[in-house]
Amino acid sequence: MYNKAKEIKDLCIKTGKEIWQIALDKDFENTGIEEADLLELMHETLEVMRDSAYKGLDQAVYSMSKITGGSAVKVNKFAEDSVSGKTITRAMAMALSVSEVNSSMGRIVAAPTAGASGILPAALFTMQEKYGYDDDKLVKGLIVAGVIGEIIAQNASISGAEGGCQAECGSAAAMGAAAICYLRDYDIDTIFASAAFAIKNILGLVCDPVLGLVEYPCNLRNASGVVNAIISADLAMSGLPCLIPLDETIDSMRQVGNSLPEALRETALGGLAATPTAEKLGEEMEEKNAHSEN
């Protein structure tokens, strides 16, 4: 039904429907599930996102390895004094919360992946807190975000092992930016421009998880990722021109991802994962595991 952003725009013009309606039509064709039932499923998805986005704001959540945790609480408490302001800092705290719930083996929504799962929920619930959108509106924004994720998955990658962190946090930021613009009632060109801006801002970001765990620096990149989503939406909504369109931007993401060396694609062989401190942490963890087995 569609493979490119341009095709979606053409369908919207031809049918007079919004992006989320085009997506539901496609899902019905593929699954036979009626619109009302699909929307109900998306409401359930939104609830899981909400639980994980708020869980870590008031109570410290620690990863199974214990190398990360409690960051969402700290950032949330700092919101009133932050230079970036309460909205941005609160969004970062929610993104960190989801990342911590993921690392603690809690329940999250991969959006589009577990490693980048905090960005889209933080964007959605920041918008709800700031503007009072109801869950029905948020669900439609979530569907719009999913369309962006699908286009990226079809034409580039959402896998850190394949395309680096640009494919995970970059895709999630693009999805979040698109959702924000939709919620603010901007047109399809602005929605697509915001997604393109978010990818441009993070193009080439490597995937270098310390100890091979989806914790660090993944949690920090979830926080910066939601900020990327918010500022990309603002740039697009302010009317900045999108010189390189979304489809071409996604194509460039694929090309850059294919050019990244293996050491920088989730193998934990390069980047931060190969630093002396990371290697020391690995030795300490091995020693701890050996003691626990004896």
BALOBA-1460 file (C-alpha; in Angstrom, 3 decimals):
// residues 294
<rec num="1" residu="m" x="0.000" y="0.000" z="0.000"/>
<rec num="2" residu="y" x="2.930" y="2.330" z="0.727"/>
<rec num="3" residu="n" x="6.671" y="2.123" z="1.066"/>
<rec num="4" residu="k" x="7.775" y="5.751" z="0.966"/>
<rec num="5" residu="a" x="6.733" y="8.989" z="2.623"/>
<rec num="6" residu="k" x="5.837" y="10.399" z="-0.778"/>
<rec num="7" residu="e" x="3.415" y="7.529" z="-1.361"/>
<rec num="8" residu="i" x="1.694" y="8.232" z="1.955"/>
<rec num="9" residu="k" x="1.345" y="11.903" z="1.090"/>
<rec num="10" residu="d" x="-0.151" y="10.979" z="-2.283"/>
<rec num="11" residu="l" x="-2.651" y="8.673" z="-0.551"/>
<rec num="12" residu="c" x="-3.610" y="11.391" z="1.929"/>
<rec num="13" residu="i" x="-4.230" y="13.826" z="-0.920"/>
<rec num="14" residu="k" x="-6.156" y="11.256" z="-2.984"/>
<rec num="15" residu="t" x="-8.378" y="9.990" z="-0.158"/>
<rec num="16" residu="g" x="-8.628" y="13.094" z="2.016"/>
<rec num="17" residu="k" x="-7.613" y="10.965" z="4.993"/>
<rec num="18" residu="e" x="-5.014" y="11.618" z="7.693"/>
<rec num="19" residu="i" x="-1.854" y="9.557" z="8.110"/>
<rec num="20" residu="w" x="-3.251" y="7.528" z="11.008"/>
<rec num="21" residu="q" x="-6.326" y="6.610" z="8.962"/>
<rec num="22" residu="i" x="-4.181" y="5.468" z="6.036"/>
<rec num="23" residu="a" x="-2.231" y="3.280" z="8.478"/>
<rec num="24" residu="l" x="-5.388" y="1.701" z="9.914"/>
<rec num="25" residu="d" x="-6.661" y="0.991" z="6.411"/>
<rec num="26" residu="k" x="-3.442" y="-0.833" z="5.649"/>
<rec num="27" residu="d" x="-3.620" y="-2.804" z="8.892"/>
<rec num="28" residu="f" x="-7.190" y="-3.824" z="8.099"/>
<rec num="29" residu="e" x="-6.099" y="-5.064" z="4.668"/>
<rec num="30" residu="n" x="-3.266" y="-7.068" z="6.229"/>
<rec num="31" residu="t" x="-5.005" y="-8.410" z="9.338"/>
<rec num="32" residu="g" x="-8.751" y="-8.033" z="8.882"/>
<rec num="33" residu="i" x="-8.978" y="-6.326" z="12.283"/>
<rec num="34" residu="e" x="-11.572" y="-3.555" z="12.404"/>
<rec num="35" residu="e" x="-10.590" y="0.050" z="13.167"/>
<rec num="36" residu="a" x="-12.262" y="0.086" z="16.595"/>
<rec num="37" residu="d" x="-10.395" y="-3.046" z="17.659"/>
<rec num="38" residu="l" x="-7.082" y="-1.698" z="16.346"/>
<rec num="39" residu="l" x="-7.580" y="1.544" z="18.263"/>
<rec num="40" residu="e" x="-8.317" y="-0.440" z="21.413"/>
<rec num="41" residu="l" x="-5.062" y="-2.355" z="20.965"/>
<rec num="42" residu="m" x="-3.213" y="0.936" z="20.569"/>
<rec num="43" residu="h" x="-4.788" y="2.231" z="23.787"/>
<rec num="44" residu="e" x="-3.410" y="-0.844" z="25.552"/>
<rec num="45" residu="t" x="0.007" y="-0.116" z="24.059"/>
<rec num="46" residu="l" x="-0.217" y="3.477" z="25.264"/>
<rec num="47" residu="e" x="-0.946" y="2.280" z="28.811"/>
<rec num="48" residu="v" x="2.195" y="0.152" z="28.870"/>
<rec num="49" residu="m" x="4.152" y="3.169" z="27.650"/>
<rec num="50" residu="r" x="2.601" y="5.346" z="30.360"/>
<rec num="51" residu="d" x="3.436" y="2.889" z="33.153"/>
<rec num="52" residu="s" x="7.088" y="2.689" z="32.118"/>
<rec num="53" residu="a" x="7.416" y="6.457" z="31.541"/>
<rec num="54" residu="y" x="6.199" y="7.332" z="35.034"/>
<rec num="55" residu="k" x="7.453" y="4.392" z="37.097"/>
<rec num="56" residu="g" x="10.982" y="5.702" z="37.544"/>
<rec num="57" residu="l" x="10.124" y="9.335" z="38.243"/>
<rec num="58" residu="d" x="9.484" y="8.948" z="41.963"/>
<rec num="59" residu="q" x="11.222" y="5.674" z="42.781"/>
<rec num="60" residu="a" x="14.674" y="4.527" z="41.765"/>
<rec num="61" residu="v" x="14.665" y="1.682" z="39.249"/>
<rec num="62" residu="y" x="17.944" y="-0.207" z="38.842"/>
<rec num="63" residu="s" x="19.157" y="-2.438" z="36.041"/>
<rec num="64" residu="m" x="19.801" y="-6.127" z="36.564"/>
<rec num="65" residu="s" x="23.547" y="-5.463" z="36.359"/>
<rec num="66" residu="k" x="23.273" y="-2.515" z="38.781"/>
<rec num="67" residu="i" x="25.606" y="-0.392" z="36.636"/>
<rec num="68" residu="t" x="22.746" y="2.019" z="35.877"/>
<rec num="69" residu="g" x="19.596" y="3.156" z="37.630"/>
<rec num="70" residu="g" x="18.009" y="5.947" z="39.620"/>
<rec num="71" residu="s" x="18.742" y="8.557" z="36.952"/>
<rec num="72" residu="a" x="15.099" y="9.352" z="36.173"/>
<rec num="73" residu="v" x="14.441" y="10.312" z="39.802"/>
<rec num="74" residu="k" x="17.431" y="12.637" z="39.889"/>
<rec num="75" residu="v" x="16.579" y="14.370" z="36.623"/>
<rec num="76" residu="n" x="12.911" y="14.698" z="37.551"/>
<rec num="77" residu="k" x="13.800" y="16.368" z="40.863"/>
<rec num="78" residu="f" x="16.120" y="18.740" z="39.008"/>
<rec num="79" residu="a" x="13.434" y="19.900" z="36.554"/>
<rec num="80" residu="e" x="12.619" y="23.150" z="38.354"/>
<rec num="81" residu="d" x="16.267" y="24.289" z="38.393"/>
<rec num="82" residu="s" x="17.410" y="23.085" z="34.986"/>
<rec num="83" residu="v" x="18.803" y="25.412" z="32.351"/>
<rec num="84" residu="s" x="16.784" y="23.691" z="29.627"/>
<rec num="85" residu="g" x="13.502" y="24.240" z="31.463"/>
<rec num="86" residu="k" x="10.879" y="22.030" z="33.038"/>
<rec num="87" residu="t" x="9.321" y="20.684" z="29.835"/>
<rec num="88" residu="i" x="12.603" y="19.431" z="28.378"/>
<rec num="89" residu="t" x="13.913" y="18.103" z="31.686"/>
<rec num="90" residu="r" x="10.661" y="16.325" z="32.501"/>
<rec num="91" residu="a" x="10.762" y="14.718" z="29.038"/>
<rec num="92" residu="m" x="14.323" y="13.520" z="29.655"/>
<rec num="93" residu="a" x="13.278" y="12.057" z="33.009"/>
<rec num="94" residu="m" x="10.440" y="10.103" z="31.405"/>
<rec num="95" residu="a" x="12.750" y="8.781" z="28.685"/>
<rec num="96" residu="l" x="15.233" y="7.683" z="31.350"/>
<rec num="97" residu="s" x="12.435" y="6.034" z="33.308"/>
<rec num="98" residu="v" x="11.467" y="3.812" z="30.371"/>
<rec num="99" residu="s" x="15.108" y="2.953" z="29.737"/>
<rec num="100" residu="e" x="15.517" y="1.954" z="33.385"/>
<rec num="101" residu="v" x="12.362" y="-0.147" z="33.366"/>
<rec num="102" residu="n" x="13.719" y="-1.907" z="30.282"/>
<rec num="103" residu="s" x="17.102" y="-2.559" z="31.915"/>
<rec num="104" residu="s" x="15.387" y="-3.936" z="35.020"/>
<rec num="105" residu="m" x="13.541" y="-6.458" z="32.820"/>
<rec num="106" residu="g" x="10.281" y="-4.577" z="33.285"/>
<rec num="107" residu="r" x="7.520" y="-4.213" z="30.718"/>
<rec num="108" residu="i" x="8.063" y="-1.672" z="27.955"/>
<rec num="109" residu="v" x="7.021" y="-1.106" z="24.348"/>
<rec num="110" residu="a" x="9.794" y="-1.426" z="21.769"/>
<rec num="111" residu="a" x="9.337" y="1.845" z="19.903"/>
<rec num="112" residu="p" x="10.897" y="0.931" z="17.583"/>
<rec num="113" residu="t" x="13.352" y="-1.081" z="19.731"/>
<rec num="114" residu="a" x="13.887" y="-1.802" z="23.413"/>
<rec num="115" residu="g" x="17.112" y="0.200" z="23.422"/>
<rec num="116" residu="a" x="15.314" y="3.314" z="22.163"/>
<rec num="117" residu="s" x="12.004" y="2.649" z="23.932"/>
<rec num="118" residu="g" x="11.982" y="5.788" z="26.090"/>
<rec num="119" residu="i" x="11.944" y="8.445" z="23.373"/>
<rec num="120" residu="l" x="8.457" y="8.120" z="21.903"/>
<rec num="121" residu="p" x="6.603" y="7.657" z="25.225"/>
<rec num="122" residu="a" x="8.416" y="10.653" z="26.694"/>
<rec num="123" residu="a" x="7.450" y="12.757" z="23.680"/>
<rec num="124" residu="l" x="3.801" y="11.708" z="23.868"/>
<rec num="125" residu="f" x="3.321" y="12.207" z="27.588"/>
<rec num="126" residu="t" x="5.236" y="15.474" z="27.603"/>
<rec num="127" residu="m" x="2.712" y="16.712" z="25.059"/>
<rec num="128" residu="q" x="-0.166" y="15.445" z="27.155"/>
<rec num="129" residu="e" x="1.155" y="17.163" z="30.276"/>
<rec num="130" residu="k" x="1.822" y="20.424" z="28.457"/>
<rec num="131" residu="y" x="-1.305" y="20.670" z="26.297"/>
<rec num="132" residu="g" x="-3.850" y="18.326" z="27.891"/>
<rec num="133" residu="y" x="-4.439" y="16.043" z="24.893"/>
<rec num="134" residu="d" x="-6.673" y="13.077" z="25.699"/>
<rec num="135" residu="d" x="-5.600" y="9.483" z="25.131"/>
<rec num="136" residu="d" x="-7.613" y="9.218" z="21.904"/>
<rec num="137" residu="k" x="-5.511" y="11.982" z="20.381"/>
<rec num="138" residu="l" x="-2.296" y="10.455" z="21.736"/>
<rec num="139" residu="v" x="-3.162" y="7.103" z="20.175"/>
<rec num="140" residu="k" x="-3.507" y="8.747" z="16.770"/>
<rec num="141" residu="g" x="-0.119" y="10.392" z="17.304"/>
<rec num="142" residu="l" x="1.270" y="6.988" z="18.225"/>
<rec num="143" residu="i" x="-0.027" y="5.551" z="14.955"/>
<rec num="144" residu="v" x="1.536" y="8.423" z="12.982"/>
<rec num="145" residu="a" x="4.834" y="7.662" z="14.740"/>
<rec num="146" residu="g" x="4.468" y="4.015" z="13.779"/>
<rec num="147" residu="v" x="4.123" y="4.955" z="10.122"/>
<rec num="148" residu="i" x="7.445" y="6.806" z="10.281"/>
<rec num="149" residu="g" x="9.050" y="3.800" z="11.953"/>
<rec num="150" residu="e" x="7.698" y="1.490" z="9.277"/>
<rec num="151" residu="i" x="9.070" y="3.634" z="6.447"/>
<rec num="152" residu="i" x="12.496" y="3.662" z="8.107"/>
<rec num="153" residu="a" x="12.426" y="-0.100" z="8.705"/>
<rec num="154" residu="q" x="11.520" y="-0.745" z="5.055"/>
<rec num="155" residu="n" x="14.116" y="1.592" z="3.553"/>
<rec num="156" residu="a" x="16.966" y="1.683" z="6.088"/>
<rec num="157" residu="s" x="17.043" y="-0.069" z="9.476"/>
<rec num="158" residu="i" x="15.825" y="0.201" z="13.069"/>
<rec num="159" residu="s" x="18.514" y="-2.194" z="14.339"/>
<rec num="160" residu="g" x="21.621" y="-0.982" z="16.146"/>
<rec num="161" residu="a" x="23.426" y="-4.135" z="15.068"/>
<rec num="162" residu="e" x="22.743" y="-3.248" z="11.453"/>
<rec num="163" residu="g" x="22.817" y="0.536" z="11.340"/>
<rec num="164" residu="g" x="24.223" y="1.851" z="14.632"/>
<rec num="165" residu="c" x="22.337" y="3.906" z="17.199"/>
<rec num="166" residu="q" x="21.154" y="6.267" z="14.461"/>
<rec num="167" residu="a" x="18.881" y="3.371" z="13.475"/>
<rec num="168" residu="e" x="17.462" y="3.033" z="16.973"/>
<rec num="169" residu="c" x="17.473" y="6.384" z="18.769"/>
<rec num="170" residu="g" x="17.447" y="8.236" z="15.456"/>
<rec num="171" residu="s" x="14.366" y="6.379" z="14.290"/>
<rec num="172" residu="a" x="12.653" y="6.845" z="17.656"/>
<rec num="173" residu="a" x="13.382" y="10.581" z="17.619"/>
<rec num="174" residu="a" x="11.955" y="10.852" z="14.102"/>
<rec num="175" residu="m" x="8.847" y="9.003" z="15.261"/>
<rec num="176" residu="g" x="8.510" y="11.273" z="18.297"/>
<rec num="177" residu="a" x="8.962" y="14.448" z="16.258"/>
<rec num="178" residu="a" x="6.294" y="13.345" z="13.789"/>
<rec num="179" residu="a" x="3.878" y="12.557" z="16.612"/>
<rec num="180" residu="i" x="4.431" y="15.986" z="18.162"/>
<rec num="181" residu="c" x="3.708" y="17.784" z="14.894"/>
<rec num="182" residu="y" x="0.591" y="15.699" z="14.359"/>
<rec num="183" residu="l" x="-0.654" y="16.474" z="17.864"/>
<rec num="184" residu="r" x="-0.121" y="20.179" z="17.208"/>
<rec num="185" residu="d" x="-2.286" y="19.847" z="14.070"/>
<rec num="186" residu="y" x="0.414" y="20.621" z="11.510"/>
<rec num="187" residu="d" x="0.220" y="19.361" z="7.939"/>
<rec num="188" residu="i" x="1.877" y="16.304" z="6.460"/>
<rec num="189" residu="d" x="4.815" y="18.258" z="5.024"/>
<rec num="190" residu="t" x="5.659" y="19.579" z="8.484"/>
<rec num="191" residu="i" x="5.278" y="16.120" z="10.012"/>
<rec num="192" residu="f" x="7.674" y="14.601" z="7.485"/>
<rec num="193" residu="a" x="10.108" y="17.532" z="7.772"/>
<rec num="194" residu="s" x="10.328" y="17.076" z="11.540"/>
<rec num="195" residu="a" x="11.138" y="13.385" z="11.124"/>
<rec num="196" residu="a" x="13.810" y="14.230" z="8.559"/>
<rec num="197" residu="f" x="15.337" y="16.849" z="10.869"/>
<rec num="198" residu="a" x="15.520" y="14.349" z="13.741"/>
<rec num="199" residu="i" x="17.388" y="11.837" z="11.581"/>
<rec num="200" residu="k" x="19.743" y="14.498" z="10.227"/>
<rec num="201" residu="n" x="20.580" y="15.556" z="13.790"/>
<rec num="202" residu="i" x="21.703" y="12.061" z="14.756"/>
<rec num="203" residu="l" x="23.041" y="10.716" z="11.452"/>
<rec num="204" residu="g" x="26.063" y="8.492" z="11.979"/>
<rec num="205" residu="l" x="25.584" y="7.844" z="15.715"/>
<rec num="206" residu="v" x="27.314" y="4.594" z="16.649"/>
<rec num="207" residu="c" x="26.027" y="1.749" z="18.809"/>
<rec num="208" residu="d" x="28.609" y="0.981" z="21.513"/>
<rec num="209" residu="p" x="26.893" y="-0.495" z="24.594"/>
<rec num="210" residu="v" x="29.200" y="-0.886" z="27.580"/>
<rec num="211" residu="l" x="29.520" y="-4.580" z="28.516"/>
<rec num="212" residu="g" x="27.259" y="-5.334" z="25.575"/>
<rec num="213" residu="l" x="24.236" y="-4.387" z="27.698"/>
<rec num="214" residu="v" x="21.433" y="-2.105" z="26.511"/>
<rec num="215" residu="e" x="21.975" y="0.292" z="29.412"/>
<rec num="216" residu="y" x="24.857" y="2.695" z="28.968"/>
<rec num="217" residu="p" x="25.112" y="4.983" z="27.039"/>
<rec num="218" residu="c" x="21.680" y="3.893" z="25.777"/>
<rec num="219" residu="n" x="19.896" y="5.567" z="28.700"/>
<rec num="220" residu="l" x="21.594" y="8.900" z="28.019"/>
<rec num="221" residu="r" x="20.734" y="8.634" z="24.333"/>
<rec num="222" residu="n" x="17.087" y="8.096" z="25.188"/>
<rec num="223" residu="a" x="17.177" y="11.373" z="27.108"/>
<rec num="224" residu="s" x="18.935" y="13.252" z="24.320"/>
<rec num="225" residu="g" x="16.714" y="11.489" z="21.785"/>
<rec num="226" residu="v" x="13.487" y="12.939" z="23.154"/>
<rec num="227" residu="v" x="15.098" y="16.377" z="23.189"/>
<rec num="228" residu="n" x="16.019" y="15.810" z="19.543"/>
<rec num="229" residu="a" x="12.380" y="14.909" z="18.838"/>
<rec num="230" residu="i" x="11.092" y="18.065" z="20.523"/>
<rec num="231" residu="i" x="13.519" y="20.491" z="18.899"/>
<rec num="232" residu="s" x="13.113" y="18.845" z="15.487"/>
<rec num="233" residu="a" x="9.356" y="19.313" z="15.774"/>
<rec num="234" residu="d" x="9.851" y="22.944" z="16.778"/>
<rec num="235" residu="l" x="12.209" y="23.559" z="13.862"/>
<rec num="236" residu="a" x="9.709" y="22.101" z="11.425"/>
<rec num="237" residu="m" x="6.697" y="23.862" z="12.955"/>
<rec num="238" residu="s" x="8.523" y="27.194" z="12.837"/>
<rec num="239" residu="g" x="8.623" y="26.834" z="9.077"/>
<rec num="240" residu="l" x="12.248" y="25.902" z="8.417"/>
<rec num="241" residu="p" x="12.592" y="24.366" z="4.938"/>
<rec num="242" residu="c" x="13.483" y="20.689" z="4.662"/>
<rec num="243" residu="l" x="16.170" y="20.821" z="1.985"/>
<rec num="244" residu="i" x="16.681" y="17.039" z="1.822"/>
<rec num="245" residu="p" x="13.266" y="15.304" z="1.959"/>
<rec num="246" residu="l" x="12.427" y="12.496" z="4.366"/>
<rec num="247" residu="d" x="12.714" y="9.651" z="1.851"/>
<rec num="248" residu="e" x="16.186" y="10.760" z="0.766"/>
<rec num="249" residu="t" x="17.215" y="11.321" z="4.385"/>
<rec num="250" residu="i" x="16.225" y="7.757" z="5.228"/>
<rec num="251" residu="d" x="18.167" y="6.504" z="2.209"/>
<rec num="252" residu="s" x="21.224" y="8.351" z="3.510"/>
<rec num="253" residu="m" x="20.723" y="6.733" z="6.917"/>
<rec num="254" residu="r" x="20.927" y="3.327" z="5.240"/>
<rec num="255" residu="q" x="24.101" y="4.308" z="3.385"/>
<rec num="256" residu="v" x="25.756" y="5.647" z="6.539"/>
<rec num="257" residu="g" x="24.731" y="2.573" z="8.537"/>
<rec num="258" residu="n" x="26.202" y="0.262" z="5.927"/>
<rec num="259" residu="s" x="29.455" y="2.240" z="6.137"/>
<rec num="260" residu="l" x="29.868" y="1.863" z="9.897"/>
<rec num="261" residu="p" x="32.538" y="-0.634" z="10.931"/>
<rec num="262" residu="e" x="31.468" y="-3.765" z="12.784"/>
<rec num="263" residu="a" x="33.057" y="-2.481" z="16.009"/>
<rec num="264" residu="l" x="30.522" y="0.348" z="16.112"/>
<rec num="265" residu="r" x="27.397" y="-1.716" z="15.475"/>
<rec num="266" residu="e" x="26.318" y="-3.165" z="18.845"/>
<rec num="267" residu="t" x="29.264" y="-5.554" z="19.098"/>
<rec num="268" residu="a" x="30.747" y="-3.791" z="22.168"/>
<rec num="269" residu="l" x="34.129" y="-3.847" z="20.413"/>
<rec num="270" residu="g" x="34.530" y="-0.114" z="19.882"/>
<rec num="271" residu="g" x="33.549" y="3.317" z="21.096"/>
<rec num="272" residu="l" x="32.671" y="3.647" z="24.780"/>
<rec num="273" residu="a" x="32.500" y="-0.147" z="25.111"/>
<rec num="274" residu="a" x="36.240" y="-0.387" z="24.411"/>
<rec num="275" residu="t" x="37.387" y="2.218" z="26.959"/>
<rec num="276" residu="p" x="39.605" y="1.240" z="29.927"/>
<rec num="277" residu="t" x="36.771" y="1.909" z="32.367"/>
<rec num="278" residu="a" x="34.385" y="-0.339" z="30.409"/>
<rec num="279" residu="e" x="36.980" y="-3.106" z="30.304"/>
<rec num="280" residu="k" x="37.516" y="-2.781" z="34.055"/>
<rec num="281" residu="l" x="33.771" y="-2.998" z="34.657"/>
<rec num="282" residu="g" x="33.717" y="-6.178" z="32.600"/>
<rec num="283" residu="e" x="36.489" y="-7.715" z="34.666"/>
<rec num="284" residu="e" x="34.735" y="-6.782" z="37.902"/>
<rec num="285" residu="m" x="31.473" y="-8.292" z="36.680"/>
<rec num="286" residu="e" x="33.179" y="-11.509" z="35.646"/>
<rec num="287" residu="e" x="34.823" y="-11.741" z="39.058"/>
<rec num="288" residu="k" x="31.521" y="-11.089" z="40.816"/>
<rec num="289" residu="n" x="29.757" y="-13.743" z="38.764"/>
<rec num="290" residu="a" x="32.508" y="-16.240" z="39.479"/>
<rec num="291" residu="h" x="32.153" y="-15.640" z="43.240"/>
<rec num="292" residu="s" x="28.379" y="-16.009" z="43.112"/>
<rec num="293" residu="e" x="28.684" y="-19.372" z="41.356"/>
<rec num="294" residu="n" x="31.039" y="-20.755" z="44.041"/>
